[in-house]
């Protein structure tokens, strides 16, 4: 039976800002690496894109395998005075920040084999520490409140953290990391990694103070053995959970490949990597619009409905661009931004969809297992990152991108455009189709589920 702690203050704006800062803290290291680590490996360390792809594929898949293990350890830990999830975030955010910085040390003077070895060690260790922070943080919102509107608000505020970071880094990164000839400045990568790591560490420590765990599960007097395989079976039978997992997986693969190629698109297709800063400025406006209107639109249309319509519409626009390329970067930035408005529900509401899937699990089995369910979801997110990060590197190798050349051939440049737009179409289009066909919790079904769950909890409490 679930209980609500009365020893902490009521849910407030402080919790919302805390969850925003937590996501910002995670994004400061993870998204910075996602945007610039491949660029650093290829253009600064001069590592073959195929080798970068293999490195990311192997290490990310291994890291994804670790996620359910960390989730199980989190679930088995008794909630203490500091909470069940917050102590993990507080402790592991320090080594995560250090390893983010070490990943951008310029070791290009080392032999090629030693460069690969250094990349492998720093990559694996960082991902292990990030897992120990991100799995508990992902589970945190489910124990901060059991009110559906407050959970939607937390999902919205959480997405704001990533939006803030992406807005700033897209504006500042291109202006700081490259010279006037579009060539990377190695020392600037380390400098920005250090700033991002320290800001991320500060944000996560504030999250540990401002976010409060209120929903607790009573611990049985006799410690029972965790039937891990049984829980995995239940998760596999959860249609809502599998729907949001596949939706997120496919969408993330498409979006991550696009993000991985973003720098090369502006550097080689448009011929000016610094114009990416204009995209960051425009995204500030779009981010404010998304933040203001996502929740009322989702309340009106339904979370599933909004995600399907927005992502599907964006895929149609990029299908047109695939066949009719444009060379004006400003026009592209405007069109891309409008598509972001449409597809924003896919990014902003996914955490609310996961929480609804956890409720669906509780309705089916009587158990929530937030840590394992979130870590299972995180496993597929990490797997998506592994595949997509590798695919963007493999794509560069396949299209013939030469890391030692300042200027690419016309044929290679044209292939960058086709790969970029095609990845967007396939990723977002298939994601929208999967959510529409598989995920059962539309607006009406979600409300019915919550009413049934409320009655079931009341009946259990009366026993």
Secondary structure, 3 states (H helix, E strand, C coil): CEEECCCCCCCCHHHHHHHHHHHHHHHHHHHHHHHHHHHHHHHHCCCCHHHHHHHHHHHHHHHHHHHHHHHHHHHHCCCECCECCHHHHHHHHHHHHHHHHHCCCCCCCCCHHHHHHHHHHHHHHHHHHHHHHHHHHHHHHHHHCCCHHHHHHHHHHHHHHHHHHHHHHHHHHHHHHECCCCCECHHHHHHHHHHHHHHHHHHHHHHHHHCCCCEEECCCCCCCCCCHHHHHHHHHHCHHHHHHHHHHHHHHHHHHHHHHHHHHHHHHHCCCHHHHHHHHHHHHHHHHHHHHHHHHHHHHHCHHHHHHHHHHHHHHHHHHHHHCCCCCHHHHHHHHHHHHHHHHHHHHCHHHHHHHHHHHHHHHHCCCCHHHHHHHHHHHHHHHHHHHHHHHHHHHHHCCCCCCCCCCCHHHHHHHHHHHHHHHHHHHHHHHHHHHHHCCCCHHHHHHHHHHHHHHHHHHHCC
